[in-house]
Amino acid sequence: MRIRIGTRKSKLALWQANYIAQILRNHFPDVQIELVKITTKGDKILDVPLAKVGGKGLFVKEIEEAMLRNEIDIAVHSLKDVPTYFPEGLGLVAITEREDPRDAFLSVKYNSLNELPEGAVVGTSSLRRKVQLKILRPDLKIRDLRGNVDTRIRKLEEGQYDAIILAYAGLKRLGLTDRVKQIFQPEYIIPAVAQGFLGIEARLDDEKTREIVSVLNHEESYLRATAERAFLRKLEGGCQVPLAAYSEISDGKLKITGFVSDLTGDRFFMDSITGDIKDAESLGETLAEKLLNMGAREVLEEIYRGESQL
Ligand SMILES: NCc1[nH]cc(CCC(=O)O)c1CC(=O)O
């Protein structure tokens, strides 16, 4: 038996694929685990905000095509980069235990968002982070920042930005937390849907692989990811829409908080609901419907018609 893992070539993607490969090797010493590196469109277009070049699907399409051609057996993804719809025959078969889901503030000179002087320059290309920052600190200048995690940190160190915002999970995995000065609580800056989970994608009819890969699944994480992604799917939000969601489980209850905004951060909608963990999916959907009825429907329509401008 052999499992070929398809992965992007960035340091973070390779770290994640190797991490999964090692767990599988430890559990199944007789299964041969190989890595297959694949370049995606998202890795080639590095200078344009993702929302403008077609969104998150850019990081997964080529990998899914390789899986459909039977050149790889599974893909290891940062779940937050994975669209909610899959090509026929493919799907998520395991979700790993969540790494720290929070966003981090990195700066050479400043110790927190509050400490930044008026008009300071902050780097991020995520629409979500742009509007969340604007709501908290309307005086800041927000500038695009793309590239792999190490490229972004280099741009900070070169002085192109006073601060940048990145997912703490990626920094922790790569041991790049030196410039982290503040970690935002999820109630303060709600993280991206599924930030911190790894999602394992496979061919749904490949039962042997699915059985092996099931050791990677973390049930509580699976439920949290399910709720957050149901919220995302209901809002049809790719990364063209500023949105965020964060779920927690305690005492058999799942609480999910969601956020949707227009592109300026002038009109935003936020709410939470709590319910039984077995209803994870419908909790995410119900929360999305709640926000749509609060006014998010109109905002989304404007964004899709191209009337809302950042
Ligand atoms: N959008 C790119 C991306 N996809 C996953 C992570 C970090 C790791 C994770 O969230 O699991 C990052 C970098 C970032 O946003 O800072």
The ligand as an SDF file (V2000), in Angstrom:
LIG
                    3D

 16 16  0  0  0  0  0  0  0  0999 V2000
   -4.0050   32.5910    3.4340 N   0  0  0  0  0  0  0  0  0  0  0  0
   -2.7640   31.8830    3.5180 C   0  0  0  0  0  0  0  0  0  0  0  0
   -2.7080   31.0140    4.7170 C   0  0  0  0  0  0  0  0  0  0  0  0
   -3.3700   29.8510    4.7430 N   0  0  0  0  0  0  0  0  0  0  0  0
   -3.1640   29.2810    5.9940 C   0  0  0  0  0  0  0  0  0  0  0  0
   -2.3700   30.1180    6.7340 C   0  0  0  0  0  0  0  0  0  0  0  0
   -1.9350   29.9070    8.1170 C   0  0  0  0  0  0  0  0  0  0  0  0
   -2.2320   28.5920    8.7330 C   0  0  0  0  0  0  0  0  0  0  0  0
   -3.6740   28.2930    9.0300 C   0  0  0  0  0  0  0  0  0  0  0  0
   -4.5330   29.1680    9.1350 O   0  0  0  0  0  0  0  0  0  0  0  0
   -3.9530   27.0970    9.1940 O   0  0  0  0  0  0  0  0  0  0  0  0
   -2.0370   31.2200    5.9210 C   0  0  0  0  0  0  0  0  0  0  0  0
   -1.1670   32.3610    6.2580 C   0  0  0  0  0  0  0  0  0  0  0  0
   -1.8230   33.4890    7.0000 C   0  0  0  0  0  0  0  0  0  0  0  0
   -3.0060   33.8100    6.8130 O   0  0  0  0  0  0  0  0  0  0  0  0
   -1.1270   34.1200    7.7940 O   0  0  0  0  0  0  0  0  0  0  0  0
  1  2  1  0
  2  3  1  0
  3  4  1  0
  3 12  2  0
  4  5  1  0
  5  6  2  0
  6  7  1  0
  6 12  1  0
  7  8  1  0
  8  9  1  0
  9 10  2  0
  9 11  1  0
 12 13  1  0
 13 14  1  0
 14 15  2  0
 14 16  1  0
M  END
$$$$
